[in-house]
Amino acid sequence: MSKKEVNFLQNYPRKKNNGFKKNKKKPHFILYDRVLVWLTLFLCITGLIMVSSASISIGQDLYHDAFYFLKRETFYFLLMFFLSFLFLRIPIKFWKKNSNIILIITIFLLIIVLLAGISVNGSSRWIKIGIFSIQPSEICKISSFIYLSSYLSRKINEVRKCFWGFFKPMSVISVQSIFLLAEPDFGTVIILFVTSLSILFLSGARIKQFLSFIIFIILIIIFLILDKPYRIKRILSFWNPWQDPFGNGYQLTQSLMALGRGHFFGQGLGNSIQKLNYLPEAHSDFIFSIIGEELGYIGCFAILLIIFSMSFRAMYIGQKALKKQKNFSGFLACSIGFWFSFQTLINIGAATGILPTKGLTLPLVSYGGSSLIINLIAICILLRIDFEMRIKKYQALPKEFFNEI
C-alpha cells in the first residue's frame, strides 16, 4: 500500500460501529500511465507535422494535392483515436485467450497478400480493401508477440529446461518469416527474430540454445544475401554509398546530405531541400533525415528521447507485471518495448548509413496507416496492462474506501 493510501485511511477515524467518517477531500486515483499517454500524443502530433512538411512536393506531383498524405495520416490518427476507446476496454485475458486465433488470421493474411497483394516498388505488401490498404506485415509483429507471450506464460519451465520448448515458438516465427521474405520484407523479419530472441532470453532460456539458433540464423542471412543480386548491391552501397552516388547509393547519399545540412538547430520547419523530389520516401522510411535537416540535432535528439522513453516505460510496465506473476502481461509489455526500440534503431541506422537500407517506418512518426494503427493498438495494450495492475492494487482496500469515490 502506498503512502497516499495510508494517509487517506488515517484520515478516516473509526466509529464504535466500525464505520468511517466522511472526509471532505475525495481521494484522487490515477488509473492510467499519464506519462505514456502524453509522450504518445506528442509524438503523433510531431509525426503529423513532419509528414505534412516532408510530403508536400510528392503529394503535389502525384495527386495535385500538397496535403494529400497529411489528410490520409490525419484520418488514420483520428480513426485510431476513436477506436482506442474500444481497445482500452478489452481485457488482457482476451488477447491471451485468442492468441492462437489471431496468429492464424495473420498467417492467412500473409498468404493472401502473396496471391492478391498490391505491388509497390517490387514488393507485394498491401491488400486493397475499398479505400483502405492493409499491410499484414505490420499485423504480423503484434500478433507474433501476443502469441509468444501467451506461449511463455504457459510453457516457461519447458523453455528454460529443454531445447524443444525454445524451438517451438521460434519455428512459428520462422514460418511467418518465410511468407514475409516472399513479399519481400526483410526488415520485418529482423524485427521478429531480434525481439523474439530478446523475450526468450528475458524468460530465462539457456545460452546454448541461443548460440546454436543465432549461428543458424546468421547462416540463413548470408544465404539470403548471396541468393539475390540486389541484396549484394545494397550491402556494397551501404559500405561506400559515395562510390555510386547516382545509382545504388543514391538514397543514402541524399539522406546524409539532408542530415548534414541540418547542423545543430536545423534549417527551420518546412525549409528542407532534399524533400523536393531529391530524397525518395522522404515522408515514410527516411523521415528522420528530413527531421534532421529541418529541426537539426536538437529535433533528432528530442524524437529519439521520446521514443526510447516510451520503450523504457513499456519495459517498466512489463517488469512490474512480471514481479506480480502476470507473465503474459509482463512479456507482452516488454516485447512492445523491444519492438519499438529495435525498429527505431534500424530506421535511424538506415538513414544515417550505419545499417543497410530497410523498409521500416519510424514508430508513430513516419507516414503509413497500417503502421500507425498497429503501433497505437500496442500503446492501448500497454495502457490496459498498467490499468489492470493499478486496479488490482486498489481492490485490496476496504469497500468503504471506494464508496467515497
C-alpha positions as CSV (number, residue, x, y, z in Angstrom):
1,M,0.0,0.0,0.0
2,S,1.4,3.4,-1.0
3,K,1.9,6.4,1.4
4,K,-1.1,8.2,-0.1
5,E,-3.4,5.3,0.6
6,V,-2.1,5.0,4.2
7,N,-2.6,8.8,4.7
8,F,-6.1,8.5,3.3
9,L,-7.1,5.7,5.6
10,Q,-5.6,7.5,8.6
11,N,-8.0,10.4,7.9
12,Y,-11.0,8.1,8.5
13,P,-11.2,7.7,12.3
14,R,-13.3,4.6,13.1
15,K,-16.6,4.9,15.0
16,K,-17.9,2.4,17.6
17,N,-19.9,0.7,14.8
18,N,-16.7,0.3,12.8
19,G,-18.0,2.8,10.2
20,F,-16.0,5.6,8.6
21,K,-16.4,9.3,8.9
22,K,-16.6,11.1,5.6
23,N,-13.7,13.2,4.6
24,K,-14.4,16.4,2.6
25,K,-11.5,15.7,0.3
26,K,-12.2,12.8,-2.1
27,P,-9.3,10.5,-3.0
28,H,-7.6,11.1,-6.3
29,F,-6.7,7.9,-8.2
30,I,-4.6,7.8,-11.3
31,L,-5.7,4.7,-13.2
32,Y,-3.5,5.0,-16.2
33,D,0.0,5.9,-17.2
34,R,-0.2,9.7,-17.9
35,V,3.4,9.9,-19.0
36,L,2.9,7.3,-21.7
37,V,-0.2,9.0,-22.9
38,W,1.4,12.4,-23.2
39,L,4.5,11.0,-24.9
40,T,2.3,9.2,-27.4
41,L,0.2,12.2,-28.2
42,F,3.2,14.5,-28.6
43,L,5.0,12.0,-30.9
44,C,1.9,11.5,-33.0
45,I,1.4,15.3,-33.4
46,T,5.0,15.7,-34.3
47,G,4.7,12.9,-36.8
48,L,1.7,14.7,-38.5
49,I,3.6,17.9,-38.7
50,M,6.7,16.3,-40.2
51,V,4.6,14.2,-42.7
52,S,2.9,17.4,-43.8
53,S,6.3,19.1,-44.3
54,A,8.1,16.1,-46.0
55,S,5.2,15.1,-48.3
56,I,4.2,18.5,-49.9
57,S,6.3,18.1,-53.0
58,I,5.5,14.4,-53.7
59,G,1.8,15.0,-52.9
60,Q,1.6,17.8,-55.4
61,D,3.4,15.9,-58.1
62,L,1.4,12.6,-57.8
63,Y,-2.0,13.7,-56.7
64,H,-2.1,17.5,-57.3
65,D,-2.7,18.0,-53.6
66,A,0.1,19.2,-51.4
67,F,-1.6,17.9,-48.3
68,Y,-2.8,14.5,-49.7
69,F,-0.6,12.4,-47.4
70,L,-1.3,14.7,-44.4
71,K,-5.1,14.2,-44.9
72,R,-4.7,10.4,-45.0
73,E,-2.4,10.3,-42.0
74,T,-4.8,12.6,-40.0
75,F,-7.7,10.3,-41.0
76,Y,-5.9,7.2,-39.7
77,F,-4.9,9.0,-36.5
78,L,-8.5,10.2,-35.8
79,L,-9.8,6.7,-36.6
80,M,-7.5,5.1,-34.2
81,F,-8.2,7.8,-31.6
82,F,-11.9,6.8,-31.5
83,L,-11.1,3.1,-31.8
84,S,-8.8,3.4,-28.8
85,F,-11.8,3.8,-26.5
86,L,-12.8,0.3,-27.7
87,F,-9.3,-1.3,-27.4
88,L,-8.7,0.2,-23.9
89,R,-11.8,-1.7,-22.7
90,I,-10.6,-5.1,-24.0
91,P,-9.2,-7.1,-21.0
92,I,-5.7,-8.5,-21.4
93,K,-7.1,-12.0,-20.9
94,F,-8.9,-11.6,-24.2
95,W,-5.6,-11.3,-26.1
96,K,-4.1,-14.3,-24.2
97,K,-7.2,-16.5,-24.8
98,N,-7.3,-15.7,-28.6
99,S,-3.6,-15.5,-29.3
100,N,-3.7,-18.7,-31.5
101,I,-6.7,-17.4,-33.5
102,I,-5.0,-14.0,-34.0
103,L,-1.9,-15.8,-35.2
104,I,-3.8,-18.0,-37.7
105,I,-5.6,-15.0,-39.1
106,T,-2.3,-13.2,-39.6
107,I,-0.7,-16.1,-41.4
108,F,-3.8,-16.3,-43.6
109,L,-3.4,-12.6,-44.5
110,L,0.3,-13.2,-45.3
111,I,-0.8,-15.8,-47.8
112,I,-3.5,-13.6,-49.3
113,V,-1.0,-10.7,-49.8
114,L,1.2,-13.0,-51.8
115,L,-1.7,-14.1,-54.0
116,A,-3.6,-10.9,-54.5
117,G,-1.5,-8.2,-52.9
118,I,-0.6,-4.8,-54.4
119,S,3.0,-4.5,-55.7
120,V,4.8,-1.2,-54.8
121,N,8.5,-0.8,-55.7
122,G,8.8,-4.5,-56.3
123,S,7.3,-5.6,-53.0
124,S,3.8,-7.1,-52.5
125,R,3.0,-5.9,-49.0
126,W,-0.5,-4.4,-49.2
127,I,-4.1,-5.8,-49.5
128,K,-6.5,-3.3,-51.0
129,I,-10.0,-3.3,-49.4
130,G,-12.1,-0.4,-50.7
131,I,-10.3,2.9,-49.9
132,F,-8.1,1.1,-47.3
133,S,-4.8,-0.7,-47.7
134,I,-3.9,-3.3,-45.1
135,Q,-0.2,-4.2,-44.5
136,P,-0.2,-7.8,-43.0
137,S,3.5,-7.5,-42.1
138,E,2.6,-4.8,-39.5
139,I,-0.2,-7.0,-38.1
140,C,2.3,-9.9,-38.0
141,K,4.5,-8.0,-35.5
142,I,1.9,-7.6,-32.8
143,S,0.2,-11.0,-33.3
144,S,3.6,-12.7,-33.1
145,F,4.4,-11.0,-29.8
146,I,0.9,-11.8,-28.4
147,Y,1.4,-15.5,-29.3
148,L,4.9,-15.6,-27.9
149,S,3.8,-14.0,-24.6
150,S,0.9,-16.5,-24.3
151,Y,3.3,-19.4,-25.0
152,L,5.8,-18.2,-22.4
153,S,3.1,-17.7,-19.8
154,R,2.1,-21.4,-20.2
155,K,5.4,-23.1,-21.1
156,I,8.1,-21.0,-19.4
157,N,9.5,-24.0,-17.5
158,E,9.7,-26.0,-20.7
159,V,11.5,-23.1,-22.4
160,R,14.1,-23.0,-19.6
161,K,14.7,-26.7,-19.4
162,C,14.7,-28.2,-22.9
163,F,15.6,-27.1,-26.5
164,W,12.2,-28.2,-27.8
165,G,10.4,-25.7,-25.6
166,F,12.7,-23.0,-27.1
167,F,12.4,-24.3,-30.7
168,K,8.6,-24.4,-30.9
169,P,7.9,-20.6,-30.7
170,M,10.9,-19.9,-33.0
171,S,9.6,-22.4,-35.5
172,V,6.3,-20.4,-35.7
173,I,8.2,-17.2,-36.2
174,S,10.2,-18.9,-38.9
175,V,7.1,-19.9,-40.8
176,Q,5.9,-16.3,-40.8
177,S,9.3,-15.2,-41.9
178,I,9.1,-17.4,-44.9
179,F,6.0,-15.6,-46.1
180,L,7.5,-12.2,-45.3
181,L,10.6,-13.0,-47.3
182,A,8.5,-13.9,-50.2
183,E,7.0,-10.4,-50.3
184,P,9.9,-9.5,-49.7
185,D,10.1,-7.7,-46.3
186,F,13.5,-8.5,-44.8
187,G,13.2,-5.6,-42.2
188,T,10.1,-7.1,-40.5
189,V,11.8,-10.5,-40.3
190,I,14.7,-8.9,-38.5
191,I,12.3,-7.2,-36.0
192,L,10.5,-10.5,-35.4
193,F,13.7,-12.5,-34.7
194,V,15.5,-10.0,-32.6
195,T,12.5,-9.2,-30.5
196,S,11.5,-12.8,-30.1
197,L,15.1,-13.8,-29.1
198,S,15.2,-10.9,-26.6
199,I,12.0,-12.1,-24.9
200,L,13.1,-15.7,-24.8
201,F,16.4,-14.5,-23.2
202,L,14.4,-12.5,-20.7
203,S,12.3,-15.6,-19.9
204,G,15.5,-17.5,-18.9
205,A,16.2,-19.7,-21.9
206,R,19.7,-21.3,-21.9
207,I,22.6,-19.6,-23.6
208,K,23.5,-22.8,-25.6
209,Q,20.1,-22.6,-27.2
210,F,20.7,-19.0,-28.2
211,L,24.1,-19.7,-29.6
212,S,23.0,-22.6,-31.8
213,F,20.0,-20.7,-33.1
214,I,21.9,-17.5,-33.7
215,I,24.6,-19.3,-35.7
216,F,21.8,-20.9,-37.7
217,I,20.2,-17.5,-38.4
218,I,23.5,-16.0,-39.4
219,L,24.0,-18.7,-42.0
220,I,20.5,-18.2,-43.3
221,I,21.0,-14.4,-43.6
222,I,24.3,-15.0,-45.5
223,F,22.5,-17.3,-47.9
224,L,19.6,-14.9,-48.4
225,I,22.0,-12.1,-49.2
226,L,24.0,-14.1,-51.7
227,D,20.8,-15.5,-53.2
228,K,19.6,-12.2,-54.5
229,P,21.9,-9.9,-56.5
230,Y,20.1,-6.7,-55.4
231,R,20.8,-7.5,-51.8
232,I,24.5,-7.8,-52.5
233,K,24.4,-4.4,-54.3
234,R,22.5,-2.9,-51.3
235,I,25.2,-4.2,-48.9
236,L,28.0,-2.9,-51.1
237,S,26.3,0.5,-51.5
238,F,25.8,0.7,-47.7
239,W,29.6,0.3,-47.1
240,N,30.5,3.0,-49.6
241,P,27.5,4.9,-50.9
242,W,29.7,7.7,-52.5
243,Q,31.2,5.2,-54.9
244,D,27.9,5.2,-56.8
245,P,26.1,8.3,-55.6
246,F,23.6,8.4,-58.5
247,G,22.9,4.6,-58.6
248,N,22.7,2.1,-55.7
249,G,24.0,4.7,-53.2
250,Y,21.6,7.5,-54.3
251,Q,19.1,7.3,-51.4
252,L,21.7,7.0,-48.7
253,T,23.8,9.9,-50.1
254,Q,20.7,12.1,-50.3
255,S,19.8,11.2,-46.7
256,L,23.3,12.0,-45.5
257,M,23.2,15.4,-47.2
258,A,19.9,16.2,-45.6
259,L,21.3,15.4,-42.1
260,G,24.5,17.3,-42.9
261,R,22.5,20.4,-43.9
262,G,20.6,20.4,-40.6
263,H,23.7,21.1,-38.3
264,F,22.7,21.8,-34.7
265,F,19.4,23.8,-35.0
266,G,18.3,22.9,-38.5
267,Q,17.2,24.9,-41.5
268,G,13.8,25.6,-40.0
269,L,10.4,23.8,-40.3
270,G,9.4,23.5,-44.0
271,N,12.8,24.6,-45.3
272,S,14.1,21.2,-46.4
273,I,15.6,21.0,-49.9
274,Q,16.0,17.2,-50.0
275,K,12.3,16.6,-49.8
276,L,11.8,18.4,-53.1
277,N,12.0,15.1,-55.0
278,Y,15.7,14.5,-54.2
279,L,15.3,12.0,-51.4
280,P,13.0,9.1,-52.2
281,E,10.5,8.1,-49.5
282,A,11.2,11.3,-47.5
283,H,7.8,11.1,-45.8
284,S,8.0,7.5,-44.7
285,D,11.2,5.4,-44.4
286,F,13.5,8.5,-44.4
287,I,11.5,11.0,-42.5
288,F,14.3,11.1,-39.9
289,S,16.6,12.7,-42.4
290,I,14.0,15.5,-43.0
291,I,13.7,15.9,-39.3
292,G,17.5,16.3,-39.1
293,E,17.5,18.8,-42.0
294,E,14.7,21.0,-40.7
295,L,15.0,20.6,-36.9
296,G,18.7,19.8,-36.7
297,Y,20.4,17.8,-33.9
298,I,18.0,19.2,-31.3
299,G,15.0,17.9,-33.2
300,C,16.5,14.4,-33.8
301,F,17.6,14.2,-30.1
302,A,14.1,15.1,-28.9
303,I,12.4,12.5,-31.2
304,L,14.8,9.8,-30.1
305,L,14.4,10.7,-26.4
306,I,10.6,10.4,-26.7
307,I,10.6,7.1,-28.5
308,F,13.1,5.5,-26.2
309,S,11.3,6.9,-23.1
310,M,8.2,5.1,-24.4
311,S,10.2,1.9,-24.8
312,F,11.6,2.1,-21.3
313,R,8.2,2.9,-20.0
314,A,6.9,-0.3,-21.6
315,M,9.8,-2.2,-20.1
316,Y,9.0,-0.7,-16.7
317,I,5.3,-1.8,-17.0
318,G,6.4,-5.3,-18.1
319,Q,8.8,-5.5,-15.1
320,K,6.0,-4.6,-12.7
321,A,3.7,-7.2,-14.2
322,L,6.4,-10.0,-14.1
323,K,7.0,-9.2,-10.4
324,K,3.3,-9.8,-9.7
325,Q,3.5,-13.1,-11.6
326,K,1.4,-11.8,-14.5
327,N,3.7,-13.4,-17.1
328,F,1.6,-12.8,-20.2
329,S,1.2,-9.1,-19.5
330,G,4.8,-8.8,-18.5
331,F,6.3,-10.5,-21.5
332,L,3.9,-8.7,-23.9
333,A,4.7,-5.2,-22.5
334,C,8.5,-6.0,-22.7
335,S,8.1,-7.2,-26.3
336,I,6.4,-4.0,-27.3
337,G,9.3,-2.0,-25.7
338,F,11.9,-4.1,-27.5
339,W,9.9,-3.8,-30.8
340,F,9.7,0.0,-30.7
341,S,13.4,0.4,-29.7
342,F,14.8,-2.1,-32.3
343,Q,12.6,-0.7,-35.1
344,T,13.8,2.8,-34.3
345,L,17.4,1.7,-34.3
346,I,17.1,0.1,-37.7
347,N,15.2,3.0,-39.2
348,I,17.7,5.5,-38.0
349,G,20.6,3.2,-38.8
350,A,19.5,3.1,-42.4
351,A,19.0,6.9,-42.6
352,T,22.5,7.6,-41.2
353,G,24.3,4.8,-43.1
354,I,25.1,2.7,-40.1
355,L,22.9,-0.2,-41.3
356,P,21.7,-1.3,-44.8
357,T,18.5,0.3,-46.1
358,K,15.3,-1.4,-44.9
359,G,11.7,-0.5,-45.5
360,L,10.8,0.1,-41.8
361,T,9.0,3.2,-40.6
362,L,9.9,5.3,-37.6
363,P,7.2,4.4,-35.0
364,L,4.4,6.9,-34.8
365,V,6.2,9.4,-36.9
366,S,6.6,8.1,-40.5
367,Y,3.7,8.1,-42.9
368,G,1.8,4.8,-43.0
369,G,-1.8,3.9,-42.0
370,S,-1.2,0.3,-41.0
371,S,2.0,1.2,-39.1
372,L,0.3,4.0,-37.2
373,I,-2.8,1.9,-36.3
374,I,-0.8,-1.1,-35.1
375,N,1.6,1.0,-33.1
376,L,-1.3,2.8,-31.4
377,I,-3.0,-0.6,-30.7
378,A,0.2,-1.7,-29.0
379,I,0.1,1.5,-26.9
380,C,-3.5,0.8,-25.9
381,I,-2.5,-2.7,-24.8
382,L,0.3,-1.2,-22.7
383,L,-2.1,1.2,-21.0
384,R,-4.6,-1.6,-20.4
385,I,-1.9,-3.7,-18.7
386,D,-0.9,-0.8,-16.5
387,F,-4.6,-0.1,-15.7
388,E,-5.3,-3.6,-14.6
389,M,-2.3,-3.7,-12.3
390,R,-3.4,-0.4,-10.7
391,I,-7.0,-1.6,-10.2
392,K,-5.6,-4.8,-8.6
393,K,-3.7,-2.7,-6.1
394,Y,-6.7,-0.6,-5.2
395,Q,-9.1,-3.6,-4.9
396,A,-7.1,-4.6,-1.8
397,L,-8.6,-1.6,0.1
398,P,-11.7,-1.8,2.2
399,K,-15.1,-1.4,0.5
400,E,-15.8,1.9,2.3
401,F,-12.6,3.3,0.7
402,F,-14.3,3.1,-2.8
403,N,-17.7,4.4,-1.6
404,E,-16.2,7.9,-1.3
405,I,-15.0,8.0,-5.0
